[in-house]
Amino acid sequence: MRILHLDEQHGWRGGEQQASYLIRGLALRGHFVAVAGRADSEFLRRDHGLQNLTRVACPFRGELDPITVWRLAQAVKRLNIDILHAHTSHTHTLACLARAMAGRAGVVVTRRVDFVPRPGFFNRKKYALPDRIACVSHCIAEILREFGVLETKLSVINSAQDPARFDVTPCSRAELNLPEDAPLFGNVGAFVAHKDHATLIRAFSKVKESLPEAHLVLVGDGELRQDIESRLASAGIADSVTLLGYRKDVPRILPVFDAFVLSSKQEGFGGVCAEAMFSGVPVVSTDAGGMIETVKPGITALMVPRENPTALAAAMLRIIQDPDLAAELADRAMGYVHEHLTADRMVESYIALYETLLRKS
């Protein structure tokens, strides 16, 4: 098969990492892969672990950019593409338009967020056009089903991780300038509203009342950084929180934490919790979106209601105060993710989906 992968994002977040696993996995199984993105983007610049990767640079100026549609259509014809795989919402529309202009190729869209699509004719049409929408969780599939997407157009393929990515030498606390003996909580995620760092900060303030020596690490950056810094200062806990910024070495950082804490109020799948599980770190998570497909409450992690700092704080304290429970959760989680959430499993699921579409064409 010959697949062209589309992603118009400038930076590199979980979705881009998932696409990269798929691109490499397909190529290693003998399929032709090419990538399309902005000329200055991480997605287009990276080699995805491959040599001589075919790249298609496009401006990606919105969902209806005619230049991008034309360049993609030309690439489809020139490269004899069988499948256009869109990994973001904007490339969803562009892939469908490029397919129409080229007169060939199937369209697969991966849906990673649990936001309800905006109402209106354009979006109804948009979600009817792809051959298949691969949702990373059943929660997302149900949202699209309620929106009106036909059941025959929906598949569920969970996000995944490459276990080899976590076979690394961990950072030391000294390397990260963190206190050596403090109970250490960590969070990894963009500083955006749905990650709900505000609830995490309120919960950590409550934790400090029982564990004054506790420390929190936030890995990430984004539009709400100044707001987060202001909240930490107002709560009087800024000295107990380290902001590491955006990092490319997250697998080295995760093992430093005594517990990983996810505070999101919306979450398509929660792949970062799976990352923590592959790293052997006990997890506390909210019940946002598709988290139930990563976190098995009381079995692989502790789960609490979203936007509830009191419940989140209680779970954080429990993880620290009951080391036997923490070890049991981490051990069961490690077994679960190695069985269900590996990149190899995800790649094979996408290949099966592609083959189904091509047999129907």
VENNOR-V635003 format. One record per pair of residues at least 24 apart in sequence whose ideal C-beta (glycine too) atoms are under 8 Angstrom apart, sorted by the first residue. I is the first residue (numbers start at 1). J is the second residue. D is the distance in Angstrom with one decimal. If there is no record, write none. Layout:
# VENNOR-V635003
i->[I I]
j->[J J]
d->[D D]
This chain:
# VENNOR-V635003
i->[1 1 1 1 1 1 1 1 1 2 2 2 2 2 2 2 2 2 3 3 3 3 3 3 3 3 3 3 4 4 4 4 4 4 4 4 4 4 4 4 4 4 5 5 5 5 5 5 6 6 6 6 6 6 6 6 6 6 6 6 7 7 7 7 7 7 7 7 8 8 8 8 8 8 8 8 8 9 9 9 9 9 9 10 10 10 10 11 11 11 12 12 12 12 13 14 14 14 14 15 15 15 15 16 16 16 17 18 18 18 18 18 18 18 18 19 19 19 20 20 20 21 21 21 21 21 21 22 22 22 22 22 23 23 23 24 24 24 25 25 25 25 26 26 26 27 29 29 31 32 34 34 34 36 36 36 36 54 60 60 60 62 63 63 63 63 63 64 64 65 68 68 69 69 69 69 70 72 72 73 73 73 73 74 76 76 76 77 77 81 82 82 82 83 83 83 83 83 84 85 85 86 86 87 89 92 92 93 93 95 96 96 96 106 106 106 106 106 106 107 107 108 108 108 108 108 108 108 109 109 110 110 110 110 111 111 111 111 111 112 112 112 112 112 113 113 113 114 114 114 114 114 114 114 114 114 115 115 116 116 116 117 117 124 128 131 132 132 134 134 136 136 136 136 137 137 137 137 137 138 138 139 139 139 139 139 140 140 140 140 155 157 157 157 157 158 158 158 158 158 159 159 159 159 159 159 160 160 160 160 160 160 160 160 161 161 161 161 161 161 161 161 162 162 163 163 163 165 165 166 166 166 166 166 168 168 168 169 170 170 170 170 170 171 171 171 171 171 172 173 176 176 176 176 176 177 178 178 178 178 179 179 181 182 182 182 183 183 183 183 183 183 183 184 184 184 184 184 184 184 184 185 185 185 185 185 185 185 185 185 185 186 186 186 186 186 186 186 186 186 186 186 186 186 187 187 187 187 187 187 187 187 187 188 188 188 188 188 188 188 188 188 189 189 189 189 189 190 190 190 191 191 191 191 191 191 191 191 191 192 192 192 193 194 194 194 194 195 195 195 196 196 196 196 196 196 197 197 197 197 198 199 199 199 199 199 199 199 199 200 200 200 200 201 201 201 201 201 201 202 202 203 203 203 203 203 203 203 204 204 204 204 204 205 205 205 205 206 206 206 207 207 207 208 208 210 211 211 214 214 215 215 215 216 216 216 217 217 217 217 217 217 218 218 218 219 219 219 219 219 219 220 220 221 221 250 251 251 254 254 255 255 255 257 258 258 258 258 259 259 259 259 259 259 260 261 261 261 262 262 262 263 264 264 264 264 265 265 267 269 269 270 270 273 274 274 277 277 277 277 277 277 278 278 278 280 280 281 282 282 282 282 282 282 283 283 283 284 284 284 284 286 294 296 296 299 299 299 300 300 300 300 301 301 302]
j->[26 31 32 82 83 351 354 355 358 31 32 33 34 79 80 81 82 83 31 32 33 34 81 82 83 84 85 354 33 34 35 36 56 72 75 76 79 81 83 84 85 105 33 34 35 36 85 87 35 36 37 72 84 85 86 87 88 91 94 95 35 36 37 41 43 87 88 91 37 38 41 58 60 88 90 91 94 37 38 41 42 43 88 38 40 41 42 41 42 246 42 43 46 248 190 112 159 271 272 87 88 110 112 42 43 87 271 87 110 112 136 159 160 271 346 43 87 110 46 48 49 160 161 162 343 346 347 85 343 346 347 350 48 50 53 48 49 50 343 344 346 347 347 350 351 53 347 351 351 79 75 79 81 71 72 75 91 79 90 91 94 90 89 90 92 93 94 93 97 94 94 98 94 97 98 101 101 98 102 98 99 101 102 102 102 104 105 102 104 105 106 354 358 107 108 354 357 358 108 109 110 110 130 112 113 126 130 126 129 130 126 129 130 131 132 354 357 358 361 131 132 132 133 134 350 353 354 357 133 134 134 135 136 157 135 136 140 144 268 136 140 159 268 269 140 266 268 139 140 143 266 267 268 288 289 290 143 266 143 146 147 144 147 148 153 357 353 357 350 353 268 269 271 290 268 269 289 290 293 290 293 268 289 290 292 293 268 269 289 290 353 346 349 350 353 269 293 340 341 346 268 269 271 274 341 346 271 274 341 342 343 344 345 346 271 274 275 278 337 341 342 343 342 343 278 338 342 251 278 251 254 275 278 279 249 251 252 252 252 253 254 255 256 249 252 253 255 256 256 256 217 242 244 253 256 242 215 217 242 256 213 215 213 213 214 215 211 213 214 215 258 259 320 214 215 216 217 256 257 258 259 214 215 216 217 257 258 259 260 261 316 216 217 218 219 253 254 256 257 259 260 261 276 281 216 217 218 219 220 260 261 262 263 219 220 250 253 254 260 272 275 276 219 220 262 264 272 220 221 222 218 220 221 222 223 224 225 227 228 222 223 224 224 264 265 266 267 220 263 264 263 264 265 286 306 307 224 228 231 263 231 263 265 286 306 307 308 309 312 261 263 309 312 228 231 232 235 237 241 235 309 261 263 309 310 312 313 316 237 240 241 313 316 235 236 237 309 309 310 313 313 316 317 237 240 317 317 320 240 320 240 241 242 240 241 242 241 242 244 253 256 257 242 243 244 244 245 246 247 250 253 245 246 245 246 275 275 279 279 281 279 280 281 281 282 319 320 326 283 284 316 319 320 326 284 285 312 316 286 288 291 312 288 289 291 306 306 307 291 293 294 294 295 301 337 341 301 330 333 334 336 337 334 337 338 330 334 330 319 326 327 329 330 333 329 330 333 312 315 316 319 312 341 332 336 329 332 336 329 332 333 336 329 333 329]
d->[7.7 4.8 7.2 5.1 6.5 7.7 5.6 7.5 6.9 7.1 4.2 7.9 7.9 6.4 5.6 5.2 4.8 7.4 6.4 7.1 5.4 7.5 7.0 6.7 4.5 7.9 5.6 6.9 7.8 4.8 7.5 6.0 7.1 7.5 6.3 6.6 6.8 4.7 7.3 5.4 7.0 7.8 6.6 7.2 5.0 7.0 5.0 6.4 7.9 4.8 7.3 7.3 6.6 6.8 4.8 6.3 7.5 3.8 6.7 5.6 7.5 7.7 5.3 7.5 4.5 4.5 5.6 6.3 6.2 6.1 7.5 7.8 3.7 6.0 5.3 5.4 7.8 7.6 8.0 6.5 7.8 6.4 6.2 6.4 7.1 5.3 7.3 7.8 6.0 7.9 4.1 7.2 7.9 7.7 6.3 7.5 7.3 5.0 6.6 5.9 6.8 7.7 5.2 6.6 5.3 7.6 7.9 7.7 7.6 7.5 7.8 5.2 7.3 7.0 7.7 7.2 4.6 7.6 6.8 4.8 7.6 6.6 7.7 5.8 4.1 6.7 7.1 7.9 7.8 6.7 5.8 5.9 4.6 7.3 8.0 5.2 4.5 6.1 6.0 6.8 7.6 3.3 6.4 7.5 7.2 7.9 7.1 7.0 7.6 7.5 7.0 5.8 7.4 7.9 6.1 6.8 7.9 6.7 6.8 7.5 7.4 7.0 8.0 5.1 7.9 4.1 6.5 6.9 7.5 6.9 5.6 8.0 5.9 4.6 5.2 6.0 6.9 3.6 7.8 4.5 7.9 3.8 4.1 7.8 4.0 6.4 5.2 5.3 7.2 5.0 6.7 7.4 6.1 7.6 5.9 5.3 7.0 7.5 7.3 7.8 7.1 7.2 7.6 7.9 7.9 6.6 6.8 5.7 8.0 7.4 7.5 4.1 6.3 4.6 7.8 7.5 4.4 6.7 6.2 5.3 7.9 5.2 7.8 6.1 7.8 6.7 7.1 7.1 4.9 7.0 4.9 7.9 6.9 7.7 4.9 7.0 5.4 6.8 7.5 5.1 7.6 7.3 4.6 6.9 7.2 7.5 4.8 5.6 5.3 6.0 5.5 6.6 4.9 7.6 3.6 6.2 7.9 6.7 5.7 8.0 6.5 7.4 5.4 6.5 7.6 5.2 6.2 6.2 7.2 6.4 5.4 4.3 7.9 6.8 5.9 4.7 6.9 2.8 4.9 7.0 6.5 7.5 5.1 4.0 7.5 7.3 5.5 7.8 7.4 6.1 5.8 6.1 4.6 6.3 7.1 6.4 6.3 7.3 6.1 6.8 8.0 4.7 4.3 7.2 7.4 7.1 7.8 7.5 4.9 5.6 4.8 8.0 6.1 3.8 7.0 5.4 6.0 5.4 6.9 6.2 6.8 6.2 7.3 4.3 6.1 6.4 6.2 5.5 7.8 4.8 7.7 7.4 4.5 5.4 7.9 5.1 5.2 6.8 5.6 7.8 7.9 3.9 6.2 7.4 4.8 5.5 7.8 5.6 7.7 6.0 7.5 7.2 6.8 7.0 6.6 7.1 6.5 6.7 6.1 6.9 7.5 5.5 7.4 4.9 6.2 4.3 5.6 6.7 4.7 7.2 5.4 8.0 4.7 7.7 5.3 7.8 6.6 6.5 5.4 4.9 7.8 6.8 7.3 4.9 7.1 6.5 6.9 5.4 7.7 5.2 6.1 7.5 4.5 7.9 6.9 7.3 7.0 7.2 3.6 7.4 5.4 7.0 8.0 7.7 7.3 7.2 5.4 7.0 7.7 7.2 5.3 6.9 6.8 4.3 6.1 5.8 7.7 7.5 7.7 5.1 7.4 8.0 7.7 5.1 7.5 7.3 6.2 5.3 7.2 4.4 7.9 5.6 5.8 3.3 6.5 4.3 5.0 8.0 5.9 5.2 6.4 6.2 6.8 6.0 5.9 4.0 7.3 7.9 6.9 5.2 4.9 5.6 4.5 7.7 7.2 6.6 6.9 5.2 7.6 6.6 6.2 4.9 7.3 7.9 7.7 5.6 7.3 5.1 6.4 6.3 3.8 7.9 7.1 7.2 5.0 6.2 6.0 7.4 7.9 7.5 3.7 7.8 7.1 4.1 7.6 3.9 4.2 6.4 6.5 7.8 7.3 7.3 7.5 4.9 8.0 5.8 7.9 6.4 6.7 3.7 5.0 5.2 5.9 6.1 6.5 5.8 6.8 6.6 6.8 7.6 5.4 7.3 7.0 6.5 4.6 7.4 7.5 5.0 6.2 7.8 7.6 6.9 7.3 5.1 6.9 4.8 7.6 7.8 5.5 6.4 6.2 7.4 6.2 5.2 4.5 6.7 7.1 6.6 3.9 5.6 5.1 6.7 6.5 5.3 7.7 7.4 6.3 7.7 7.2 5.9 6.5 4.4 6.7 6.9 7.2 7.7 7.2 6.1 6.3 7.9 7.3 6.3 4.4 7.5 7.6 7.1 4.6 5.4 5.5 6.5 6.3 4.6 7.0 6.9 5.3 5.1 7.6 7.4 3.9 6.1 7.1 4.6 7.1 5.5 7.7 5.3 5.9 6.4 5.4 4.2 7.6 4.8 4.6 7.6 7.1 8.0 6.6 6.9 4.5 5.6 5.9 7.0 7.4 8.0 6.9 7.6 5.7 7.9 6.3 5.3 3.9 5.1 5.8 6.2 7.1]
